[in-house]
Amino acid sequence: MSENQYVVFKLDENEFGIDIMNVKEIIPYQEPVHVPNTPDFVEGIINYRGNVIPVINLRERFDMDVKQITKDTRIIVITLKEKEVGFIVDEASQTIRLNEEQIDPAPGIIAGIEKRYITGIGKVDENRLIILLDLKEILTDEEKNEIENMEL
C-alpha cells in the first residue's frame, strides 16, 4: 500500500493538500512588490533566497473573497517549469500521510479547468476532508508561459 505525504494549507475553513514532493519551501508572508505589466493573476514579486520570484494569491485564483493578511499567512514556494513561484495561502500548518484507501477521485460534479488541478479528496477521519491539488496545474499553459517569459 503506497502512502504519500501532503502539506495541508487553509483558505477560509477549507483544507487543501499538496504533495510534499512538489513543495520547495513554506515561508512567512512578505508583502509582494507590485510590478506593472505583469499578468493579472500575479500578485507581485518577492525576494526569495536572493532570487526574485512571482507570487500568486490562491484566494483570488479560486474566486474567493480577499482576506486580511494575518500572522498565519504563508507563501508556499514550488518550482514551475524552470522557475520558482510562490502561492499565498491563509495558513499552512501541518503535513499528513494518506494511503491510497484514504483518497477518493475528484467528484464527477467538478468539471473544466478545476478537474485538471484537483487530484482527489483525502479522507482523514469521519468529518475531515482535504481537497488534494496539483499546484503545477493551477495555471493554464498560457499562464505558465507568461510566468516563464517574465523578465525579473
N, C-alpha and C positions, 0 to 999 in steps of 0.2 A: 504494500500500500504506500503510495507516494504521498509525501507531505510537503507543503510549501509554506514559507513564512511570508507574512504580509505586514506592511506598515499600515496602521489604521489612522485615518485622519477624519476630522469632522467638518461639515459645512452645515450650520444650524445644528439640529439634533440628528441629522443623517450621518451614518458612519459609512466610510468608504475604505477600501483596502487596495493597495498596490503591491505587487510582487517586490519583495525586498531587494531582489537582484537587479531591479530597474532603478533603484534609488541610489544616487551618488551620496547625498547628504541631506539632513534636515537642519536648517539654520533658523535662528530667531529672525523675526521680521525686521527688515530695514526698508525705509521709505525709498521706493524706486524714483529715479530721476526721469521725468517725462521728457521724451525726445520727439521733436517734430518729425513728421513724415515717416513715422513707424506705423506698422499695421495697427488697425483699431483694436485688435484683440490683445495687443501688447500693452501692459500697464506702464511699463517703463524699463529702466535698466538699473542694475546694481553692480557693485564691485564684489566679485566672489573669488576669493583667493588670488587676487591680482588680475583676474580676468573680468571683463565687462560682459554681463550676460543679460538677455531679455527675461522679463518676469511677466507671467500671465496670471490674472486673477480668476481662479476657478469659479468663484461665485458668479462673476459676470459671464463666464463661459457657459454656465449651466442656467443662465437667465434667472438667477436668484437675486434678491434684494442685496445691495451692497451694505455691508455691516461695518460698524466701527472696528478699528484695529484694537486688539487687546494685548495684554502681556502673553497670552497663549497663542497668538497668531504666529504661524510659521511659514517658511518657504521651503518647499521640497524641490531639491535640485536633481534633475535627471539629465542623461545625455540623449539628445535627439539628433540623429544622424551624427555629424561630427561636432555639434555644438551643445554646450550646456544651456539648459533652460530651467528657470525657476517657476514654480506654481504656488501662489498664495492660497493657504487654507486657514480655517479658523483655529484649528488645533491639530497637532499630531502627537499623540501621547503614548502609543504603545505598539508593540508588534505581537502578532498572534500566529499560531501554527494551525493550518487547516489541512485535513487529509481529503482525498477525493470524495469520500462519502459525505463530507460536510459541505460540498459545493454543488449547487444546482445550476443548470444552464440559465442564461438570461431568459426571463419570461417572454412568451410569444407576443405579449402586448407591446414590447419595445420594438420600435421599427426605425428604419432610416439610419441616420448617422450614429445615433446613440447605440445601436446594436453593434457597431464596429468597436466601440471602446468599452462597453460593459461586457466583461468576460464571464461573469457568473454572479451568483448570490451565495455568500458564505453564511452558513447557519452555525452560530457559535453556541447558542443554547435555545431554549424554548422561545424566548422573547427577544432575541438579539440577532438581527440580520445585518450583514455587511455587504454593500454593493462593491463587487470587485471590478476594478478598472484597469485599463492599459493606458497610462498617460501618454504613451507614444502615439496612440491613435486618437487622442482628443482633438488634435488639429487635423485639418484636411491636408491632402498632399500639397495643394496650392499654398496653404499657410505655412507648412513645413519649409517649402521652397523660399517663401518670403523671409522666414527666420534665417535660413541658411545663407541667404543673399544679403542680409542686413549688414551694413558696414558699421562695425562697432570698434 
